[in-house]
Amino acid sequence: MSCSTYGHRFLSFEKAIERLAGLGFKALDIMGTRPHLLPDDYTKEEIEKIREILAYYGIKVSAVTPFDGHPQWHLTASNERHRRDTIDHVKKCIQVAAVLESKVVQCITGMPLILDVPFTKAWNNAKQGLLECAKHAEEHGVVIALEGEENNVVRTSSDTLRMIQEVEHPNLQALLEIGHANMMATDDPMHAIEILKDKIVHCHAHDNHGMTDEHLVPGDGIIDWESVLGALSRTGYRGYVALEILVPNPDGGALRGKRHLEERMHASGS
């Protein structure tokens, strides 16, 4: 079980670590953006210090996440420098992940979808960027976990698998995004697990009511967590399930979500 620092964006990165450690988490997904660990804001020595802080709390880094749902970084942008900056940002996050001994860096293709870029061109731009990032990840012993998200070029689990197959690099694999799969008409969590199964290297958990990306505490929406976690376990997946909630009371939400998922894991035998 892991928790993303995404829900604690009202705190500095160091304080978010302290708060989540106090809630009993032993692994964290770290946002590679402001106000948390944007690589450009930290020297090499300061990142080493972060590693010491994490070790003090007994916390492992389950993943580094370079994207936060805003268009600051975009692999399909019409502007070439924008795309180049995005690739460079992901590469920096890969290097941070290596220092912090994380094996996974999350990646999306960028949102919102740029409507004046033809889909085929946007897809190919994303493919080229992901291949370059995957090669860099290989050099640092890290894997890119591609996440499908509404209003991206890569949206569904089928899109995710297609992109992985076209990039054809072992260091580009899949992130199972349970909440996102639940809100798409052409996808659902069980379908996503069936399609992606042996490609899954990381998992995000949050709930919704099937219409919008609410990032609710697991159990507060309509997802059948016992069935989903059981199906995920049967694929042989043994990686982290990271809470990624965004609620008014993030401490209470994280604790409730942790408890709910642990209970459903136990009930499903996973």
N, C-alpha and C positions, 0 to 999 in steps of 0.2 A: 504494500500500500504506500502510496506517495501522495503529495499535495503540491499543486502549482502555487507559486508566489503571485500568480495572476490576481487572485482574490484579495490580496493584501497590498494593492497598489497605492493605498493611502499612506503606507509606511515606507521608509527608506529600506534599501535592500538588506542591510545589516540587521535592522530592527525586525524586518519580516522573518528572517532566519530565526532570530531569538524567539519571536512570538510562536512560530510554527513548531519549533523545538519544544517549547513549553506545552504545546497541545499534544505532544507525544509522537510526532511524525519523525521517522528515521530516514526518510528520503524525500527529496524535493525536486520538482520541475522548476528550473530557474528561468525567469523571463530575461532574455538577452536584449531588453529595451529599457529605456527610462520609465520610471524612476529606479529600476533595478539594475541588472548588470549589463548595461550597454558597454561593449568592449572598449569603445573609444574613450569612455569616462574613467577607465582604470589602467594604471601602469601594470607591467608584468609583476612587479613586486607587490602591488596591491591585490592582484588576483591570487598570488601565492598566500597573502595574508587571509583572503577569503577562504582558501583551502584549509588554513589552520583553524579558522572560526568554525567551519563545518565539522572538522575533525573533533574539535572541542565538544561540540554538541552530539557527536556520534552520528552525523547526518551524511548520507550519500547523495550524489546528484543523479537523479533518475533520467533527466534530460535537460538540455538547454533549448529554449524556444525563442528563436530570433524574431518571430512575428507576433503582433498583438492585435490584429484585426484592423489596423489603420493603413493607409496607402503610402506611408513613409518608404516602405520597401515593397517592390513589385517586380516579379520576374517577367511579366508580360506587358510592362508599360511601353508606351509608344516612343518615349525618349530613351535613346541608347545609354546615356550616362546614368539615368535612373535605374535601368536594368543592371548596368555594371556595378553601381553602388550597392545594389541589392545582393549580387553575387559576392562582392567583397565583404559585405556585412555577415552573410552566412558563413563565409570562410573564417572570419574572425571569431564567430561563435563556435565554430568547430575547434579552433585553437584553444579557446577558453574551456570547452568541454574536455579536451585532452588534458589540460592542466588540472582540472577538477575531477579527473578520472571518471567522467561520464562517457558512456559508450553510444549515446543517442543525441542527435540534434534534430529537432522537429523542423519541418518546412512545409509551407503552403505555396501556391503559385502566385498569390497576391489578390487583394480585394480592395475596393470593389472592382468588378470586371470592367475593363476599359472598352467601352462600347464602340469606339471608332477604330479599334484594331481588329481586323478580320480574324475570326476564330482560328483558322488554320495557322496564320502567322503568330498569333498569341500562343497557341499550343507549341509550335516549333521553338519560339523564344523560351518558353518554360522548359522545354526538353533540353535545349542547349545549356541553359543555366543550371539545371539540375544535374546534368552530366558533369559539368565543370565542378560543381560542389561535391558530387559523389567521389570524383577523383581526388579532390583535396581531402575529403573525409578518410579515404583509404590510406592516404599518407600519414594520417594522425590516429589511426586505429579507432575511428568513429564511424557510425552508420547514420545516414540521413533517413528519417522516418517521414514519409510523405503523407500529409493530412488532407483529406477532401473537405471542402467547406463551401457552403452556399455562396453564390455570387463570385466564385473563382472559376478559372478554366478547368481545374480539376475539382469536381464537386462530389461525385458519388464514389462508392467503392469500386464500381466498374471503371470509372475514369482513373482512379488510383492504380488499379491493376494494369490498365492499358498503358499508362505513362511509365510504370516500372518496366513493363515488357519492352517498350520502345527505347527507353534509355539503356536498358540492358547492361547495368553495372551492378555488381554484387553489393555495393555500399549504398544503393538506393533501395529501401524497403518500405513497408507500410506502417502507418500509425492508424490504429483502429479508433475512430472518433465516434463513440457510441451515441452521444447526444446529437451530433450532426446527421448521422445516418437515420436517426429517428424522425427527423423533421422534413425529410425529402420524399416526394411522392414516388420516386423511382428507386428508393432504397429503404432499408430498415436494418437494425443492428444484427439480427440473425442472418440476414442475407449478406451483410458486409463480412461477417465472420466466415461464412461459407465460401465467399469469393476470395477473400484475402488470406485465409488461414495460415499457410506456411510462410507468408510474407510479413506477418505482423511482428514488429519489434518493440512497439510501445502502444499504450492504450490511455485514452482520456475518458474520464467518467463525469458526466453531468446530466441532468434531467431536463425535460421539457414536456409540453403538451402536444407535441407533434406538428406545431404550426410555425413557431419562431424559435430562434436560438437563445433560449432564456437562461441557460447556465444555472439551473436550479440545483439544489441539494438532491442527490439520489434519494428517491422515495417521495419527492414532492411533485413528480410528474407522472407520466403514464408508462414509463419503461419497466418491463418485467425483468428486474435485475437478476433474480435467481436463474431464470432461463438463459439470459445473456451470458452471465458469468460461467454458468455450467457449460454452455456451448464453447466459450472461449477456452476453458480448461481442457475440454476434449480435443482441441486442436494440438495440445501439447505446449501451449504458451505458458511460460513461466517467468515472464517479465513483470514490470511494474504496471499497476492500474493507478493512474494519477488523477485525483480529484481536480477538476478545473471549474470551480463554481464562482459565481459573481452575485453575491447577495448582500443585503444591508448589514447583516451580522456575520462577517466572515469567520470569526472564531467559532461561534456556535454552529454555523453551517458546516465548517470543516469537521467538527467533532461529530455532528449528526450524520454527515455523509460517510465518515470513516466507520462509524458504528453500523450504519445500514449496510454498507458493502461487506464488512466483515461478517455480519449475520447472514447475508445472502450467499457469500462464498462458502460458509460453513454448511448452510442448508443444501447447497448444490453439490457439495463434496469437492469443491475446487480448492 
